[in-house]
Amino acid sequence: MNPFEVPYILILLIVLALGLFILYWSNRKGWTGAEKRRAGLSVLAVLSLYAIIAGIVFREDQPLGYTLIGTGVVLAVIDIYLTISAHRDD
């Protein structure tokens, strides 16, 4: 592994961990104790997952692999932002 790849992988793992934490936090029980209805994955979440997996698969071709991983992270961040803003409006 190239030492210059390590920061990108760490940033990717941190962003994914934050996304999972936000999804967990948004699906918690509220102050009333009522269980929220859980929805499936959004289209952006599925696209970001596929882009990240494709980036891992195509890691030998570095520009393509990093572009796919970067695209997946950007789509995940957009999905997290849209999820948070939709929950604020409720």
C-alpha distances in whole Angstrom, upper triangle without the diagonal:
4,6,8,7,8,12,12,11,13,16,16,16,19,21,21,22,25,26,26,28,31,31,32,34,36,37,39,42,44,47,50,48,48,45,43,43,39,38,36,32,33,32,30,28,28,27,24,23,23,21,18,18,18,15,13,15,15,11,11,14,12,15,17,14,14,18,18,16,18,21,21,21,24,26,25,26,29,30,30,32,35,35,36,38,40,40,42,44,46
4,5,6,7,10,11,11,13,15,16,17,19,21,22,23,25,26,27,29,31,32,33,35,37,38,40,44,45,48,50,49,49,46,44,44,41,39,37,34,34,33,30,29,29,27,24,24,24,22,19,20,20,16,15,17,16,12,12,14,11,14,16,14,13,17,18,17,18,21,21,21,23,26,25,26,29,30,30,32,35,35,36,38,40,41,42,44,46
4,5,6,8,10,11,12,14,15,16,18,20,21,22,24,26,27,28,30,31,33,34,36,37,39,42,44,46,49,48,48,45,44,44,40,40,37,34,34,34,31,29,30,28,25,25,26,23,20,21,22,18,17,19,19,15,15,17,14,16,19,16,15,18,20,18,18,22,22,21,23,26,25,26,29,30,30,31,34,35,35,37,39,40,41,43,45
4,6,7,8,10,11,12,14,15,17,18,20,21,23,24,26,27,29,30,32,33,35,36,38,42,43,45,48,47,47,45,43,43,39,38,36,33,33,32,29,27,28,27,23,23,24,21,19,20,20,17,16,19,18,14,15,16,12,14,17,15,12,16,18,15,15,19,20,18,20,23,23,23,26,28,27,29,32,33,33,35,37,38,39,41,43
4,6,5,6,9,10,11,13,15,16,17,19,20,21,23,25,26,27,29,30,32,33,35,39,40,43,46,44,44,42,40,40,36,35,33,29,29,29,26,24,25,23,20,20,21,18,15,17,17,13,13,15,15,11,13,14,10,12,14,12,10,13,15,12,13,16,17,16,18,21,20,21,24,25,25,27,29,30,30,33,35,35,36,39,41
4,5,5,6,9,10,11,12,14,15,16,18,20,21,22,24,26,27,28,30,32,33,37,38,41,44,42,42,40,38,38,35,34,32,29,29,29,26,24,25,24,21,20,21,19,16,18,19,15,14,17,17,14,15,17,14,16,17,14,12,16,17,14,14,18,18,16,19,21,20,20,24,25,24,26,29,29,29,32,34,34,35,38,39
4,5,5,6,9,10,10,12,14,15,16,18,20,21,22,24,26,27,28,30,32,35,36,39,42,41,41,39,37,37,34,33,31,28,28,28,25,23,25,23,20,20,22,19,16,18,19,16,15,19,19,15,18,18,15,16,18,15,12,15,17,13,13,17,17,14,17,20,19,18,21,23,22,23,27,27,27,29,32,32,33,35,37
4,5,5,6,9,10,11,12,14,15,17,18,20,21,23,24,26,27,29,31,34,35,38,41,40,40,37,35,35,32,31,29,25,25,25,21,20,21,20,16,17,18,15,13,15,16,13,13,16,16,13,15,16,12,13,15,12,9,12,13,10,9,13,13,11,13,16,16,16,19,20,20,21,24,25,25,27,29,30,31,34,35
4,5,5,6,9,10,11,12,14,15,17,18,20,21,22,24,26,27,29,33,34,37,39,38,38,35,33,33,30,29,27,24,24,24,21,19,20,19,16,15,17,15,11,13,15,12,11,14,15,12,15,16,13,15,15,12,10,13,13,10,11,14,13,11,14,17,15,16,19,20,19,22,24,24,25,27,29,30,31,34,35
4,5,5,6,9,10,10,12,14,15,16,18,20,21,22,24,26,27,31,32,35,37,36,36,34,32,33,29,29,27,24,25,25,22,20,21,21,17,17,19,17,14,16,18,15,14,18,18,16,19,20,17,18,19,16,13,16,16,12,13,16,15,12,15,18,16,16,19,20,19,21,24,24,24,26,29,28,29,33,34
4,5,5,6,9,10,11,12,14,15,16,18,20,21,22,24,26,30,31,33,36,35,35,33,31,31,28,27,26,23,23,23,20,18,20,19,15,16,18,16,13,16,18,15,15,18,19,16,20,20,17,17,18,15,13,14,15,11,10,14,13,10,12,15,13,12,16,17,16,18,21,21,21,23,26,26,27,30,31
4,5,5,6,9,10,11,12,14,15,17,18,20,21,23,25,28,30,33,35,34,34,31,29,29,26,25,23,20,20,20,17,15,16,16,12,12,14,13,9,12,14,12,12,15,16,14,18,18,16,16,16,13,11,13,12,8,8,11,10,7,10,12,11,11,15,15,14,17,19,19,20,23,24,25,26,29,30
4,6,5,6,9,10,11,12,14,15,16,18,20,21,23,26,28,31,33,32,32,29,27,28,24,24,22,19,20,21,18,16,17,17,14,13,16,15,11,13,16,14,13,17,18,16,20,21,18,19,19,16,14,16,15,11,12,14,12,10,13,15,12,13,16,16,15,18,20,20,20,23,25,24,26,29,30
4,5,5,6,9,10,10,12,14,15,16,18,20,21,25,26,29,31,30,30,28,26,27,24,24,23,20,21,22,19,16,19,19,15,15,18,17,14,16,19,17,16,20,21,19,23,24,21,21,21,18,16,18,17,13,13,16,14,11,13,15,12,12,16,16,14,16,19,18,18,21,23,23,24,27,28
4,5,5,6,9,10,11,12,14,15,16,19,20,24,25,28,30,29,29,27,25,25,22,21,20,17,17,18,15,13,16,16,12,13,16,15,12,15,17,16,16,19,20,19,23,23,20,20,20,17,15,16,15,12,11,13,11,7,10,11,8,8,12,12,10,13,15,15,15,18,20,20,21,24,25
4,5,5,6,9,10,11,12,14,15,17,19,22,24,27,29,28,28,25,23,23,20,19,18,15,15,17,14,11,13,14,10,10,14,13,10,13,16,15,14,18,19,18,22,23,21,21,20,17,16,17,15,11,12,13,10,8,11,11,8,9,12,12,10,13,16,15,15,19,20,20,21,24,25
4,5,5,6,9,10,10,12,14,16,17,20,22,25,27,26,26,23,22,23,20,20,19,16,18,19,17,14,16,17,14,13,17,17,14,16,19,18,17,21,22,21,25,26,24,24,24,20,19,20,19,15,16,17,14,11,14,15,11,12,15,14,12,15,17,16,16,19,20,20,21,24,25
4,5,5,6,9,10,10,12,14,15,19,20,23,25,24,25,22,21,22,19,19,19,16,17,19,16,14,17,18,14,15,18,18,16,18,21,20,20,23,25,23,27,28,25,25,25,22,20,21,19,16,16,17,14,11,13,14,10,10,13,12,9,12,15,13,13,16,18,17,18,21,22
4,5,5,6,9,10,11,12,15,18,19,22,25,24,23,21,19,19,16,16,15,13,13,15,13,10,13,14,12,12,16,16,14,16,19,18,19,22,23,23,27,27,25,25,24,21,19,20,18,15,15,15,12,10,12,11,7,8,10,9,7,10,12,10,11,14,15,15,17,19,20
4,5,5,6,8,10,11,13,16,18,21,23,22,21,19,17,17,14,15,14,12,14,16,14,11,14,16,13,12,16,17,15,16,20,20,19,22,24,24,28,28,27,27,25,23,21,22,20,17,17,18,14,13,15,14,10,11,14,12,9,13,14,12,13,16,17,16,18,21,21
4,5,5,6,9,10,11,14,16,19,21,20,20,18,16,18,15,16,16,15,16,19,17,14,17,19,17,16,20,20,18,20,23,23,22,26,28,27,31,31,29,29,28,26,24,25,23,20,20,20,17,15,17,17,13,13,15,14,10,13,15,13,12,16,17,15,17,20,20
4,5,5,6,9,10,14,14,17,20,19,19,17,15,16,14,14,15,14,14,17,15,13,16,18,16,16,20,20,19,21,24,23,24,27,28,28,32,32,30,30,29,26,25,25,23,20,20,20,17,15,16,15,11,11,13,11,8,10,12,9,8,12,13,11,13,16,16
4,5,5,6,9,12,14,17,19,18,17,15,12,13,10,11,11,10,12,15,14,11,14,16,15,14,18,19,18,20,23,23,23,26,28,28,32,32,30,30,29,26,25,25,23,20,20,20,17,15,16,15,11,12,13,10,8,11,12,8,9,13,13,11,14,16,16
4,6,5,6,10,12,16,17,16,16,13,12,13,11,12,13,13,15,18,17,14,17,20,18,17,21,22,20,22,25,25,25,28,30,30,33,34,33,33,31,28,27,28,25,23,23,23,20,18,20,18,15,15,17,14,12,14,15,12,12,16,15,13,16,18,17
4,6,5,9,10,13,15,14,14,13,11,14,12,14,15,15,17,20,19,16,19,22,20,20,23,24,23,25,28,28,28,30,33,32,36,37,35,35,33,31,29,29,27,25,25,24,22,20,21,20,16,16,17,15,12,14,15,11,10,14,14,11,13,16,15
4,6,9,9,13,14,14,13,11,9,11,10,11,13,13,14,18,17,15,18,21,19,19,23,24,23,25,28,28,28,31,33,33,37,37,35,35,33,31,30,29,27,25,25,24,21,20,20,18,15,15,16,13,10,12,12,9,8,11,11,8,10,13,12
4,7,9,12,14,12,11,8,6,8,7,9,12,13,14,18,18,16,18,21,20,20,23,25,24,25,28,29,29,31,33,34,37,38,36,36,34,32,31,31,28,26,26,26,23,21,22,20,17,18,18,15,13,15,15,11,11,14,13,10,13,15,13
4,6,10,11,9,9,8,7,10,10,13,15,16,18,22,22,19,22,25,23,23,26,28,27,28,31,32,31,34,36,36,40,41,39,39,37,35,34,34,31,29,29,29,26,24,25,23,20,20,21,18,16,18,18,14,13,16,15,12,14,17,15
4,7,8,5,6,5,6,10,11,14,17,19,21,24,24,22,25,28,27,26,30,31,30,31,35,35,35,37,40,40,44,44,43,43,41,38,37,37,35,33,33,32,29,28,28,27,24,24,24,21,19,20,20,17,16,18,17,13,15,17,15
4,5,5,6,7,8,12,13,16,19,21,22,26,26,24,27,29,28,28,32,33,32,34,37,37,37,40,42,42,46,46,44,44,42,40,39,38,36,34,34,33,30,29,29,28,25,24,24,22,19,20,20,17,15,17,16,12,13,15,12
4,5,8,10,11,15,17,20,23,25,26,29,29,27,30,33,32,32,35,37,35,37,40,40,40,43,45,45,49,49,47,47,46,43,42,42,40,37,37,36,34,32,32,31,28,27,27,25,22,23,23,20,18,19,19,15,15,17,14
4,5,9,11,14,17,20,23,25,26,30,30,29,31,34,33,33,36,38,37,39,42,42,42,45,47,47,51,51,49,49,48,45,44,44,42,39,39,38,36,34,34,33,30,29,29,27,24,25,24,21,20,21,20,16,17,18,15
4,6,9,13,15,18,21,23,25,29,29,27,30,33,32,31,35,37,36,37,40,40,40,43,45,45,49,50,48,48,46,44,43,43,40,38,38,37,34,33,34,32,29,29,29,26,24,25,25,21,20,22,20,17,18,20,16
4,6,9,12,15,19,21,23,27,27,26,28,31,30,30,33,35,34,35,38,39,39,41,44,44,48,49,47,47,45,43,42,42,39,37,37,36,33,32,33,31,28,28,28,25,23,24,23,20,19,21,19,15,17,18,15
4,6,9,12,15,18,20,24,25,23,24,28,27,27,30,32,31,32,35,36,36,38,41,41,45,45,44,44,42,40,39,39,36,34,35,33,30,29,30,28,25,26,26,22,21,22,21,18,18,20,18,15,17,18,15
4,6,9,13,15,17,20,21,20,21,25,24,24,27,29,29,30,33,34,34,36,38,39,43,43,42,41,39,37,36,36,33,32,32,30,27,27,27,25,22,23,22,19,18,19,18,14,15,17,14,11,14,15,12
4,6,10,13,14,18,20,18,19,23,23,23,25,28,28,28,31,32,33,34,37,38,41,42,41,40,38,36,36,35,32,31,31,29,26,26,27,24,21,23,22,18,18,20,18,14,16,17,14,13,16,16,13
4,7,10,12,15,17,15,16,19,20,19,22,24,24,25,27,29,29,31,33,34,38,38,37,37,35,32,32,32,29,27,28,26,23,23,24,21,18,20,20,16,15,18,16,13,15,17,14,13,16,17,15
4,7,8,12,14,12,13,16,17,17,19,22,22,23,25,27,27,29,31,32,36,36,35,35,32,30,30,29,26,25,26,24,21,21,22,18,16,18,17,14,14,16,14,11,14,16,13,13,16,17,15
4,6,9,12,10,10,14,15,14,16,18,19,19,22,24,24,25,28,29,33,33,32,32,29,27,27,27,23,23,24,21,18,19,20,17,15,17,17,13,14,17,15,12,15,17,15,15,19,19,18
4,7,8,6,7,10,11,10,12,15,15,16,18,20,21,22,24,26,29,29,29,28,26,24,24,23,20,19,20,18,15,16,16,13,11,14,14,10,11,14,13,11,14,16,14,15,19,19,19
4,5,5,6,9,10,11,13,14,16,17,18,20,21,23,24,26,29,29,28,27,25,23,23,22,19,18,19,16,14,15,15,11,10,13,11,8,10,12,10,9,13,14,13,14,17,18,18
4,5,5,6,9,10,11,12,14,15,16,18,20,21,22,24,27,27,26,25,22,21,21,19,16,17,17,14,12,14,14,10,10,13,11,9,12,14,12,12,16,16,15,17,20,20,21
4,5,5,6,8,10,10,12,14,15,16,18,20,21,22,25,25,24,22,20,19,19,17,14,14,14,11,9,11,10,6,7,9,8,6,9,11,10,10,14,15,14,16,19,20,21
4,5,5,6,9,10,11,12,14,15,17,18,20,21,25,24,23,23,20,18,18,17,14,13,14,12,9,10,10,7,6,9,9,6,9,12,11,10,14,15,15,16,19,20,21
4,5,5,6,9,10,11,12,14,15,16,18,20,23,23,23,22,19,18,18,17,14,13,15,12,9,12,13,9,9,13,12,10,12,15,14,14,17,19,18,20,23,23,24
4,5,5,6,9,10,10,12,14,15,16,18,21,20,20,19,16,15,16,14,11,11,12,9,7,10,11,7,8,12,11,10,13,15,15,15,18,20,19,21,24,25,25
4,5,5,6,9,10,10,12,14,15,16,20,19,18,17,15,13,13,12,9,8,9,7,4,7,8,5,6,9,10,9,11,14,14,14,17,19,19,21,23,24,25
4,5,5,6,9,10,11,12,14,15,19,19,18,18,16,14,14,14,10,9,11,10,6,9,11,9,8,12,13,11,13,16,16,16,19,21,21,22,25,26,27
4,5,5,6,8,10,10,12,14,17,17,17,17,14,12,13,13,9,9,12,10,7,11,13,11,11,14,15,14,16,19,19,19,22,24,23,25,28,29,29
4,5,5,6,9,10,10,12,15,15,14,14,11,9,10,9,5,6,8,7,5,8,10,9,10,13,14,14,16,18,19,19,22,24,24,26,28,29,30
4,5,5,6,9,10,10,14,14,13,14,11,9,9,9,6,5,8,8,5,7,10,10,10,13,15,14,16,18,19,20,22,24,25,26,28,30,31
4,5,5,6,9,10,13,14,14,15,12,9,11,12,8,8,11,11,9,11,14,13,13,16,18,17,18,21,22,22,24,27,27,28,30,32,33
4,5,5,6,8,11,11,12,12,9,7,10,10,7,8,11,11,9,12,15,14,15,18,19,19,20,23,24,24,26,28,29,30,33,34,35
4,5,5,6,9,9,9,10,7,4,6,7,5,5,8,9,8,11,13,13,14,17,18,19,20,23,24,24,26,28,29,30,32,34,35
4,6,5,9,10,10,12,10,6,8,11,8,7,11,12,11,13,16,16,16,18,21,21,22,24,26,26,28,30,31,32,34,36,37
4,6,8,9,11,13,10,7,11,12,10,10,14,14,13,16,18,18,18,21,23,23,24,27,28,28,30,32,33,34,36,38,39
4,5,6,7,9,7,5,9,10,9,10,13,14,13,16,18,18,19,22,23,24,25,28,29,29,31,33,34,35,38,39,40
4,5,5,8,7,5,7,10,9,9,12,14,14,15,18,19,19,22,24,24,25,28,29,30,31,34,35,36,38,40,41
4,6,9,9,7,10,12,12,13,15,17,17,19,21,22,23,25,27,28,29,31,33,33,35,37,38,39,41,43,45
4,6,6,6,9,10,11,12,14,16,17,18,20,21,23,24,26,27,29,30,32,33,35,36,37,39,41,42,44
4,6,5,6,8,10,10,12,14,15,16,18,20,21,22,24,25,27,28,30,31,33,34,36,37,39,41,42
4,6,5,6,9,10,10,12,14,15,16,18,20,21,22,24,26,27,28,30,31,33,34,36,37,39,41
4,6,5,6,9,10,10,12,14,15,16,18,20,21,22,24,26,27,28,30,32,33,35,36,38,39
4,5,5,6,9,10,11,12,14,15,17,18,20,21,23,24,26,27,29,30,31,33,35,37,38
4,5,5,6,8,10,10,12,14,15,16,18,20,21,22,24,25,27,28,30,31,33,35,36
4,6,5,6,9,10,10,12,14,15,16,18,20,21,22,24,26,27,28,30,32,33,35
4,5,5,6,9,10,10,12,14,15,16,18,20,21,22,24,26,27,28,30,32,33
4,5,5,6,9,10,10,12,14,15,16,18,20,21,22,24,26,27,29,31,32
4,5,5,6,9,10,11,12,14,15,17,18,20,21,23,24,26,27,29,31
4,5,5,6,9,10,11,12,14,15,16,18,20,21,22,24,26,27,29
4,5,5,6,9,10,10,12,14,15,16,18,20,21,22,24,26,27
4,5,5,6,9,10,10,12,14,15,16,18,20,21,23,25,26
4,5,5,6,9,10,11,12,14,15,17,18,20,21,23,25
4,5,5,6,9,10,11,12,14,15,16,18,20,21,23
4,5,5,6,9,10,10,12,14,15,16,18,20,22
4,5,5,6,9,10,11,12,14,15,17,19,20
4,5,5,6,9,10,11,12,14,15,17,19
4,5,5,6,9,10,10,12,14,16,17
4,5,5,6,9,10,11,12,15,16
4,5,5,6,9,10,11,13,15
4,5,5,6,9,10,11,13
4,6,5,6,9,10,11
4,5,5,6,9,10
4,5,5,7,9
4,5,5,7
4,5,5
4,5
4
